[in-house]
Amino acid sequence: MTLLIPSNHQDLIEHVRHVLSLAQSVGFDIDDIQISEVKESDVIHIDDSERRQIISSDLLSVQMNNKADYRLHYHHGFVESDFPKVIQSMTLGDVYIDVHSEFERKDIWSCREEVIKASSGALSLTDAQEHFAWFIVSIVLDFPLEDAVMLARAGSVSHETWPSKREQFFTPVIENSHLAIKVGWAVRASTSVFPTLSKSSLGLYPVVDNVEWIERLLKQGIKTIQLRIKDPDYPNLAQKIQKAIQLGEQYNAQVFINDYWQLAIEYGAFGVHLGQEDIETADLTLLASNNIALGLSTHGYYELLRVVQIHPSYIALGHIFPTTTKVMPSRPQGLVRLALYQQLIDSIQYGEKLGYPTVAIGGIDLQTAKPVWDCGVTSLAVVRALTLAADTQHVINEFSLIMAGERDGLR
């Protein structure tokens, strides 16, 4: 991969080199990233074998390159109340940094057509070049736009280290009339209280698609399990969910129902697991009032910091490795990112303690379980590692040995 930076921006080049060294210090592989200086250019080019990406900014040129994939506006002069008009002309890749409002600063961006996202915090940006360098490196490391924006802001606070503390990050905005940001659960759910779980209660966490597997695995000692039936037209769906919940009660186990939260409420489920899309429509306040535990899927910094505002019972981190059990909108996270997300989560308040219970998911088997466990997660979610096993009890026992052992050098 080649990173092409205009040669007349030496301060930026040095900042980029520094951030790359910080990335290397936490485990990212930067050996194939080459920085080249180019003359007569007013944009950043990121070239690899798959694609070319262009980053434009008013730090590089007064005239923004409209063909760029990302356009960072630092010298825009807008305040938050201007944005009902500004967002009408925003397109994919527009990022406005340090927008002033009455009591805080906001970073505002367009992730895709007509979808505006934002994050907010108290601190004003002090070094735009440093911030821009963090954004560039985040894109080079293949973070999605929303995570690159979050990391750039946090990195310009942490300075000499990779950001790992909650107070270094801005907070994703979940409700704002000026920005037309409105999430169904935002206001009420942020004050809801979901049951907290002891980290030791999760253990090995199978995710299965039928009740027969639930009964079989509960008989073999599993204490946390999820029923994930993808097809809403699945025959006798309600009865299957009811049976799964009854099995959980029979074996004193924590059975989570994926997605079908209305049926989970109707039949008194222990817990519900929802994806990012599901939380837009689910009545989270109703779930909380029924004392149903809530697990939420996340795929990066932005989503993680977004969902902790509704205080779920646990946070799923994934997908860690490539998986064939589900079509995923994101790329595999890998071990380095998993460890970094875990460090951040360990700094976030959960009930009276620090650190949410976390469930790593995606492509985990007996060969990969140990390095995943060493990242500090609370639980390992498995699918094919059990459902395709010739001897499920043996596999359960092997996972249990891994999770009961010492963790090697937490990342």
Number of C-alpha atoms within 10 A of each C-alpha: 17 16 21 20 24 19 16 15 14 12 12 21 20 14 18 24 14 18 23 22 16 17 19 14 12 15 15 15 13 14 8 9 16 12 15 13 15 16 10 8 15 23 22 21 23 22 17 14 7 6 8 13 15 16 24 24 23 17 19 20 12 10 11 18 17 12 10 19 15 25 23 23 21 19 15 12 11 16 14 20 15 13 18 13 11 13 19 9 10 20 19 18 20 24 25 22 26 28 24 18 13 8 8 14 21 24 25 26 27 21 19 14 10 14 15 19 21 25 24 22 19 12 14 14 16 11 10 18 19 25 24 24 24 27 27 24 23 22 19 21 16 12 20 17 21 21 19 22 31 26 26 22 30 22 23 25 21 15 15 11 15 20 22 20 16 17 15 19 25 23 21 24 22 19 16 13 10 14 21 15 15 14 14 15 19 21 15 12 19 17 13 18 21 25 18 17 17 12 16 9 14 22 20 20 21 24 24 20 16 16 21 12 18 25 17 13 21 20 13 13 13 22 20 23 27 24 25 18 20 12 9 11 8 10 9 9 16 16 13 17 25 18 17 26 25 17 19 21 14 11 15 13 20 23 28 28 28 23 21 21 24 14 17 23 19 11 17 15 26 21 25 25 26 21 15 14 10 16 19 15 11 17 16 25 20 15 23 18 12 17 17 23 23 27 24 25 25 20 25 22 23 24 16 20 22 18 20 20 18 21 24 25 25 28 23 25 25 25 25 22 16 16 16 9 10 10 7 14 8 12 15 17 20 15 20 17 22 22 22 21 23 22 21 21 25 21 16 17 14 19 15 7 10 12 19 28 25 25 23 27 23 24 21 23 19 14 9 13 19 19 17 23 22 18 23 22 23 24 24 24 25 23 20 17 19 21 16 9 12 10 10 16 17 12 16 20 13 14 20 13 12 16 19 10 10 11 16 12 9 11 17
